[in-house]
Amino acid sequence: MNRKTRVILLEFNELTPILMDRFIAEGRLPNFERFRRESEVFTTEAAESPPFLEPWIQWVTVHTGLDYSDHQVVRLNEGHKPQTKRIWDVLSAVGSLPGFVAA
């Protein structure tokens, strides 16, 4: 049976994994704990140095797979400029990937 898997991609900006783990362990975020436990979680690590750590620079890196040196997006309103496929283009082309959920 060829069944399409629906994908929900949620991106959280500026969460600190160490603090989130602590708050979850302390029972302060029970709903977030369940959400995280039932999801696939991928934590990014920036390969850039300041001043290229702004979220709008890093999101373009995540969405395109290109380093800043390749995409050269510096301003919030420039995210559309790189002429490359984004992760949603790739997933749409293959009809989604089984079991792929990122948070």
C-alpha positions in Angstrom: 0.0 0.0 0.0 1.4 3.4 -1.0 0.4 5.7 1.8 1.6 9.3 2.1 2.9 10.4 5.4 1.9 13.8 6.5 4.7 16.0 7.8 4.4 18.8 10.4 7.7 20.7 10.7 7.8 23.0 13.7 10.8 25.2 14.2 11.6 26.8 17.6 13.9 29.7 17.6 16.3 30.4 20.4 15.4 27.5 22.7 18.3 26.4 24.8 18.3 22.5 25.0 20.1 22.5 28.4 17.4 24.7 29.9 14.5 22.8 28.1 15.9 19.5 29.5 16.1 21.0 33.0 12.5 22.4 32.9 11.1 19.1 31.5 13.0 17.1 34.2 11.6 19.4 36.9 8.0 18.8 35.6 7.5 22.4 34.6 6.7 21.7 30.9 4.5 18.5 30.9 2.9 19.2 27.6 6.1 20.1 25.9 7.7 17.0 27.4 5.0 14.8 25.8 5.3 16.7 22.5 9.0 16.2 22.5 8.8 12.5 23.5 6.4 11.8 20.7 8.4 13.7 18.0 11.7 13.4 16.2 13.9 16.2 17.5 16.8 17.6 15.7 19.0 20.3 17.3 21.1 22.4 15.0 24.6 23.7 15.8 25.7 26.8 14.0 28.8 26.6 12.0 29.0 30.4 11.8 30.5 33.0 14.1 29.0 36.3 15.1 27.6 38.4 13.4 26.3 35.6 11.2 24.2 33.9 14.0 21.1 35.9 13.5 18.0 33.7 13.2 17.1 34.8 9.7 20.6 33.8 8.5 20.5 30.4 10.3 16.9 29.6 9.1 18.0 30.0 5.5 20.9 27.6 6.3 18.5 25.0 7.8 15.9 25.4 5.0 18.4 25.2 2.1 21.3 23.2 3.5 23.6 25.9 2.3 26.2 27.6 4.5 26.1 31.4 4.9 29.1 31.7 2.6 26.9 30.1 -0.1 23.5 31.7 0.5 24.8 35.2 1.6 21.5 36.1 3.3 22.1 38.8 5.8 18.7 40.6 6.2 15.3 39.3 7.3 13.7 40.2 4.0 16.3 38.4 1.9 15.3 34.8 2.6 13.8 34.3 -0.8 17.0 35.2 -2.7 18.9 31.9 -2.8 17.9 30.1 -6.0 17.9 26.6 -4.5 15.4 24.1 -3.3 14.2 24.3 0.3 13.4 21.3 2.5 9.7 21.6 1.7 10.4 21.5 -2.0 12.4 18.3 -1.6 9.7 16.7 0.5 6.9 17.7 -1.8 8.8 16.3 -4.8 9.0 12.8 -3.2 5.5 13.0 -1.6 7.1 13.2 2.0 9.3 10.8 3.7 7.9 8.0 6.0 8.3 8.8 9.6 9.8 12.3 9.1 8.7 14.8 11.7 11.1 17.4 13.0 10.7 19.7 16.0 
